Amino acid sequence: MEPAFDPATLTQSWPKPANPRPIVTFGAGSIVGDAHFPAYRKAGFPVAGLYDPDRAKAEKLANEWGVKVFTSVEEAMAVEGAVFDLATPPARHAEVLSALPDGAAALIQKPMGSNLEEATEILTLCREKNLKAAVNFQLRFAPMMLALKDAVRQGWLGEVVDFDAWLALATPWQLWPFLKGLPRIEIAMHSIHYLDFVRQLLGDPKGVHAKTIGHPGHDVAQTRTSAILDYGETVRCALSVNHDHDFGRKHQACEFRICGTQGAAYLKLGVNLDYPRGEPDVLEIFPKGGDGWVNVPLAGTWFPDAFAGRMANLQRFVSGEDDTLVSSAEDAWNTMALVEAAYQSSAAPATPLAKRP
């Protein structure tokens, strides 16, 4: 007789490195104060300092967190044994990576460049400079996602055959001024997290059907996306994303439904429902052999805990404590290829209807 499902047995965190390395952060945008620094402080990771070409912006953030401001890229690069944390706009990644010492460890903010061409340039740089580089697809490290993957690994869902992502919410795009004027927004900057997580859970799809559009109420390039990932005749995978559902909290949603042959899971991604303050994340599992939904008490949230797990894996890989670098530059390129395919699909004409005879 199999043991009953016990949510307390599910892994929800990534082990910390035995000897954390100093972190040098490039960029002083809102994501650093909202997630990077809170996560590193909570995990006990030392932050050596930050650099941003906007000195006033850098000093403001540094004063809030009690960290050093580097006066130049060269000064920031000189920190011995550092892990370089690139919280930079995608078009600036290659420039910063080019300046890093050969063999350095780097965490690259997603996306891995503005498009697949830039992602390929970044991948080539990482190879040529022998960088130990990972991309900050930190959703993989959220406590709810680690627990879900552990439940799948233990067989509590059976074989995963259905993945649904449903988002209807109001996203404050104004918090990220560097997005203004960019031609690619929704998939490249937001749903890329979900596409990346789907890749980890289900592998690479054969292809994608997608449509991504803006909204007449503002000038953000795209804020609404529908996508179907092709996994053949057994697995269905669909994403419905609407960042313009700005009609109060009552009918907003940010959730995944994952069904297997013997069980299922439901997740609520709380941070997006009141960003950046957020609501609690939720994970419920209907386990194989069970007779109802079981709530999994979570030991943390996507923001900021996933950022600590992401950094922990990179640091442990550099020290030899982890054998695998999750979301390495090599693997992240495949997520960028999926993003590129989605934009190509969106730009292509749909299958036309037949004309009535």
C-alpha positions in Angstrom: 0.0 0.0 0.0 1.4 3.4 -1.0 1.8 6.0 1.7 -0.7 8.9 1.8 0.3 12.2 0.2 2.1 14.4 2.7 2.7 18.0 1.5 5.4 18.5 4.2 7.7 16.1 2.2 7.8 18.4 -0.8 11.0 20.4 -1.5 10.4 24.2 -1.4 13.9 25.8 -1.2 17.3 25.6 -2.7 20.2 24.8 -0.4 22.5 27.7 0.3 26.2 27.8 -0.6 28.6 26.9 2.3 30.6 30.1 1.6 28.6 32.7 -0.2 30.5 34.9 -2.6 30.2 38.7 -2.7 27.5 40.0 -5.2 28.2 42.9 -7.5 25.0 44.3 -9.0 24.8 46.2 -12.2 21.6 48.3 -12.4 19.5 50.2 -9.9 16.0 49.7 -11.3 12.9 48.8 -9.3 13.5 45.0 -9.6 16.7 45.3 -7.5 14.9 47.0 -4.6 11.8 44.9 -4.9 13.4 41.5 -5.2 17.2 41.1 -5.6 18.3 42.9 -2.5 15.4 41.7 -0.3 16.2 38.1 -1.3 19.9 38.4 -0.8 19.5 40.0 2.6 17.0 37.3 3.7 19.4 34.6 2.5 22.4 36.2 4.1 24.2 36.7 0.8 26.8 39.5 1.0 26.3 42.4 -1.5 29.6 44.1 -2.2 27.9 47.0 -4.0 26.2 48.2 -7.1 26.9 50.2 -10.2 24.5 52.2 -12.4 25.5 54.9 -14.9 22.8 57.1 -13.3 24.7 57.9 -10.1 21.8 59.6 -8.3 19.6 56.6 -8.9 22.4 54.3 -7.7 23.0 56.3 -4.5 19.3 56.4 -3.7 19.0 52.7 -3.8 22.3 52.0 -2.1 21.3 54.3 0.8 18.1 52.4 1.2 19.9 49.1 1.5 23.2 50.2 3.1 25.4 49.0 0.2 28.4 50.6 -1.6 28.1 52.5 -4.8 30.8 51.8 -7.3 32.0 54.9 -9.2 33.0 52.9 -12.4 32.5 49.6 -14.2 36.2 49.0 -13.6 35.9 49.4 -9.8 32.9 47.1 -9.7 34.8 44.4 -11.8 37.7 44.5 -9.4 35.8 42.8 -6.5 37.7 39.5 -5.9 35.6 36.3 -6.2 32.4 38.2 -7.0 29.3 36.9 -8.7 28.1 39.6 -11.1 24.4 40.2 -11.0 23.2 41.9 -14.2 19.9 43.7 -13.4 20.4 45.6 -16.7 18.0 46.2 -19.7 18.2 43.4 -22.2 20.0 45.6 -24.8 22.8 46.3 -22.3 23.6 42.7 -21.3 26.3 42.0 -24.0 28.1 45.3 -23.2 28.4 44.4 -19.5 29.3 40.7 -20.1 32.1 41.8 -22.5 33.7 43.8 -19.7 33.6 40.9 -17.2 36.8 39.0 -16.4 37.2 35.8 -18.3 35.8 32.8 -16.2 33.6 35.0 -14.1 30.2 34.0 -12.7 27.3 36.0 -13.9 23.5 36.1 -13.4 21.9 37.7 -16.4 18.5 39.4 -16.0 15.8 38.0 -18.3 15.3 38.2 -21.2 18.6 37.1 -22.6 18.8 40.1 -24.9 16.0 41.8 -26.8 15.6 39.1 -29.4 17.1 35.8 -30.5 20.0 37.5 -32.4 21.1 39.2 -29.2 20.6 36.0 -27.3 23.0 34.3 -29.7 25.5 37.1 -29.3 25.3 36.7 -25.5 25.7 32.9 -25.8 28.8 33.4 -28.0 30.2 35.8 -25.5 29.7 33.4 -22.6 31.4 30.6 -24.5 34.3 32.8 -25.6 34.9 34.2 -22.1 34.2 30.9 -20.4 31.7 32.6 -18.2 29.7 30.6 -15.7 26.5 32.3 -16.7 22.9 31.7 -15.9 19.7 33.7 -16.8 17.4 34.9 -14.1 14.4 32.7 -14.8 13.8 32.7 -11.1 10.2 31.4 -11.3 11.7 28.0 -11.5 13.0 28.5 -7.9 9.7 29.8 -6.4 8.7 27.6 -3.4 5.4 26.7 -5.1 7.2 25.6 -8.3 9.9 23.6 -6.5 7.1 21.9 -4.6 5.1 21.2 -7.7 8.1 19.8 -9.5 8.9 17.6 -6.5 5.3 16.3 -6.5 5.5 15.5 -10.2 8.9 13.8 -9.7 7.3 11.7 -6.9 4.5 10.7 -9.3 1.6 12.3 -7.4 0.1 13.7 -10.7 0.9 10.7 -12.9 2.0 11.8 -16.4 1.4 15.5 -16.9 -1.0 15.9 -19.9 -2.5 19.4 -19.5 -1.1 22.9 -18.7 -3.3 26.0 -18.5 -2.0 29.5 -17.6 -4.8 32.1 -17.1 -4.0 35.7 -16.3 -6.5 38.6 -16.1 -5.0 41.4 -14.1 -3.8 45.0 -14.2 0.0 45.3 -14.5 1.7 48.6 -13.6 4.0 48.9 -16.6 4.9 52.4 -15.6 7.2 51.0 -13.0 9.7 50.0 -15.7 10.4 53.2 -17.7 13.1 51.4 -19.8 10.2 49.5 -21.5 8.9 52.7 -23.1 9.2 52.4 -26.9 10.4 48.8 -27.0 8.8 46.8 -29.8 8.5 43.6 -27.7 7.0 43.7 -24.3 4.5 41.1 -23.1 6.0 37.8 -24.2 9.6 39.0 -24.0 9.4 40.6 -20.6 6.6 38.8 -18.8 5.2 35.6 -20.2 8.8 34.5 -20.9 8.7 33.3 -17.3 5.8 31.0 -18.0 7.2 29.7 -21.3 10.5 29.0 -19.5 8.8 27.1 -16.7 6.7 25.1 -19.2 10.0 24.1 -20.9 11.4 22.9 -17.6 8.2 20.9 -16.8 7.3 19.5 -20.2 10.5 19.9 -22.3 10.8 21.8 -25.6 7.6 22.0 -27.7 7.5 21.2 -31.4 6.3 24.7 -32.1 3.9 27.4 -31.0 0.8 29.2 -32.2 0.6 32.7 -30.7 -1.0 36.1 -31.0 0.2 39.0 -28.9 -1.3 42.5 -29.1 -1.5 45.9 -27.4 -4.5 47.7 -26.0 -6.2 51.0 -27.3 -6.0 52.5 -23.8 -2.2 52.9 -23.8 1.0 52.8 -25.9 2.7 49.6 -24.5 3.6 47.5 -27.5 1.8 44.3 -26.3 -0.1 43.5 -23.1 -2.4 40.6 -24.2 -1.3 37.2 -25.5 -2.9 33.9 -26.4 -0.5 31.0 -27.1 -0.7 27.3 -27.7 2.4 25.2 -27.4 2.5 22.0 -29.6 3.5 18.9 -27.6 1.8 16.4 -30.0 -1.4 14.5 -29.4 -1.2 13.8 -25.7 -0.2 17.1 -23.9 -2.3 20.3 -24.3 -0.6 23.5 -23.2 -2.3 26.9 -23.5 -1.7 30.4 -22.1 -4.3 33.2 -21.9 -2.7 36.5 -20.7 -4.5 39.8 -20.3 -2.7 42.6 -18.4 -5.6 45.1 -19.0 -8.3 43.6 -16.8 -8.4 46.8 -14.7 -11.9 46.5 -13.2 -11.2 45.7 -9.6 -9.8 42.7 -7.9 -12.9 40.5 -7.8 -12.6 38.7 -11.2 -8.8 39.1 -11.7 -6.7 36.0 -11.8 -3.1 34.8 -12.2 -3.1 31.0 -12.0 -1.9 27.7 -13.5 -3.9 24.5 -13.7 -1.8 21.4 -14.3 -3.5 18.1 -14.9 -1.9 14.6 -14.9 -3.3 11.2 -15.7 -3.8 10.5 -11.9 -3.8 13.9 -10.2 -3.7 17.6 -10.6 -2.4 20.9 -9.3 -3.6 24.5 -8.9 -1.3 27.4 -8.4 -1.9 31.1 -7.7 0.9 33.5 -8.5 0.1 36.1 -6.0 2.7 38.8 -6.7 1.2 39.7 -10.0 -2.2 40.5 -8.4 -0.9 43.5 -6.5 2.6 44.1 -7.8 5.0 44.6 -6.1 3.3 44.0 -2.7 1.5 41.0 -3.9 -0.8 38.4 -2.4 0.2 35.0 -1.0 1.1 32.3 -3.5 -1.1 29.2 -3.4 -0.4 25.6 -4.3 -3.1 22.9 -4.0 -2.7 19.3 -5.2 -5.2 16.6 -5.9 -2.8 13.7 -5.4 -2.9 10.2 -7.0 -5.2 8.0 -4.9 -6.6 11.0 -3.0 -10.2 12.1 -2.6 -9.8 15.8 -2.6 -7.6 18.9 -2.9 -4.8 19.3 -0.4 -3.3 22.7 0.4 0.4 22.8 0.4 1.6 25.3 3.1 4.3 27.4 1.4 7.5 28.4 3.1 7.9 31.6 1.0 6.8 33.4 -2.1 8.0 33.9 -5.7 9.1 37.5 -4.7 11.6 37.5 -3.2 12.4 33.9 -2.2 12.9 32.6 -5.8 15.7 35.2 -6.4 17.6 33.7 -3.4 17.2 30.2 -4.8 18.4 31.4 -8.3 21.5 33.0 -6.8 22.1 30.0 -4.5 22.3 27.6 -7.4 24.7 29.7 -9.4 27.0 30.2 -6.4 26.8 26.5 -5.5 27.6 25.6 -9.2 30.7 27.9 -9.1 31.9 26.3 -5.9 31.3 22.7 -7.1 28.4 22.1 -4.6 25.9 21.7 -7.5 26.5 19.6 -10.5 23.9 21.4 -12.7 23.5 25.1 -13.4 19.8 25.6 -13.8 18.8 28.0 -16.7 22.4 28.2 -17.9 23.0 30.5 -20.9 23.0 27.4 -23.1 19.5 26.3 -21.9 18.1 29.8 -21.7 18.8 30.3 -25.4 16.1 27.6 -26.0 13.6 29.7 -24.1 14.6 32.7 -26.2 14.1 30.5 -29.3 10.5 29.8 -28.1 9.9 33.5 -27.5 11.2 34.3 -31.0 8.9 31.6 -32.5 5.9 33.1 -30.6 6.6 36.5 -32.1 7.0 35.0 -35.6 3.7 33.2 -35.2 2.0 36.3 -34.0 3.2 38.2 -37.1 2.2 35.5 -39.5 -1.3 35.3 -41.0 -3.8 33.0 -39.4 -5.4 30.1 -41.3 -8.0 31.8 -43.4 -11.6 30.7 -43.4 -13.0 29.1 -46.6 -15.1 31.3 -48.8 -18.8 30.4 -49.0 -19.6 29.0 -52.4 
